[in-house]
Each structure stands twice: as C-alpha cells, then as structure tokens.
Amino acid sequence: MDEDEDYEELVRILAPFRAMHIETGPVVLSDEYVKMIEEVEAAPENQSGADKTWIEESEREFLEYFARVREDNPD
Amino acid sequence: MSEKTTPTDLAPFSGVARALAAAGVRYVVIGVAGVNHYALTAGVLFTTRDRDLFLPPDPANALTAWQACGAEGFELWCGDEPLGQPLDEVLARQVVSRRALVRAEGHGIFVDLSFVMASFSFEEVWPRRRIFKVDGVDVPVASLKDIVASKAAVGRPKDRLFLATHEDALRQLGRRRRGTPPKSER
C-alpha cells in the first residue's frame, strides 16, 4: 500500500467521526459531582500548606519515560 | 539545596514557581494542572504539559511574570509569534488590554499566562485559592470548585471530556475510600 492509499484509507476510516455532531456550550454539573468536589476540597490533604511535590514528580517521571520511548519495529 | 537551582534539578514547574514567588507575582494555577493539585492518589492525575496560570489584568504584574519566566530559560510567545521586545510596560499594557495569552515554552512544559478564566474575575478566585508546597515553594492554586465551574461554563469538547472523566474518577475514588466495589463487581 503506497502513501496515497494509506491516506485515502485513513480518510475513509475517519469519515464517520468527522460527520459526528459534537456538543459544545455550558455544562450543568450534577449535584453529586459538586458534592464530590466539595468533599475532595475539604480533605486534610488539600488544605493550604499541604506538600504537593509528588504531583510534579509524577509529571516529570511521565515526561522522562516517554522521552526514552523509541520505535522498535522489526519491519 | 543551593539558593539557585537549575531547572533540571527541580520538577518542571518548580523553577518557574520559585521565580514567580521570589518576584512577588500574583497568579493562581488553573486548568487541568490546577485540578491535579487536588488529586488524592496518582490514579486520578491527568497528564498534561500545560500549566495554566491566571493573572490579574495588571501590566506591571504581567511584565514581572514574563521576566521571571524568561530568566528561567523559557521562551515567550504571543499567538504564533515571539513576544515582542523590549519587554516593558508599554508592551505589557498592550497585551493586557487585548487580554492576550502569553505562552512560556521550555524544559518540556508550556506555561500559559492568561488574563482570562471563564466566568470569573481574578479578584473573585484569589481569596478562595489554596497555597500548596511544591519543592518547598508556595504555589497558589485556584479552588477546585472554581476551576471545574470555569470548565463547565466554557464547555468545549475537551472540557466536556475532562468533566466526564473527572466526575467518574471522583466517583471511583469515593467507592474505594468507602470500600464499596463498583456495580460491575457486585
């Protein structure tokens, strides 16, 4: 299959998704969701002064992991 | 730890946060990165290279923020072009009057310096912020409720996807904390 055929195949596969109606606009949050947010905010771990270094470390590890990923395709 | 640390010694955003704090810049972290600060387990972290910062429409504050990012080795962009030179109050007034977003790029992350947070003014969210510690630096983060409400107000497809995923993640977290298995496992 050459590049043109690859491209045409991709366009054909994506056609139904391009035709999908995607909703946009304000979302009303459910009462349950708002209550869960309030519970998370009220958690002792989420009060001012809490150490959140682990979050940035997780992010850095993620970036470093994917920076090391290399394509290894025997074909 | 020495007073001056290189960006690679710290998590990607920590160097910027340290520089902003030292310069006395007023900002709060918003967006997905802001939400991540409220994660109670790594399982509910959203991976992102973006750090969205909400700044008041104050040219002097914005200028200080840009200079701090520049000093940390970040390149500054406004739209598709490098932010003009010189970095001065004239430029800052122009950018603020247009509420234009300035992006600081570097060290594998994007720091978006914005004057806009849908549905909120800076002075509304500022008193409700939490101040968390990251690598020993104070990082002001908008309240989780404000960040989520802002995303709901915009409602772009990516916001809708985020809200659905976040709601589900919180529901699962609640079940685990209560020791209740999901319906599919009962």
Interface residues (C-beta under 8 A of the other chain):
Chain A: I22 E23 T24 G25 P26 V27 V28 L29 S30 E32 Y33 V34 M36 I37 E38 E39 V40 E41 A43 E45 N46 Q47 S48 G49 A50 D51 K52 T53 W54 I55 E56 E57 S58 E59 R60 F62 L63 A67
Chain B: L10 A11 P12 F13 S14 N36 H37 Y38 A39 L40 A42 L45 T47 T48 R49 G108 I109 R130 I131 F132 K133 V134 D135 G136 V139 S143 L144 K145 V148 A149 K151 A152 A153 V154 G155 R156 P157 D159 R160 L163 E167 L170 R171 L173 G174
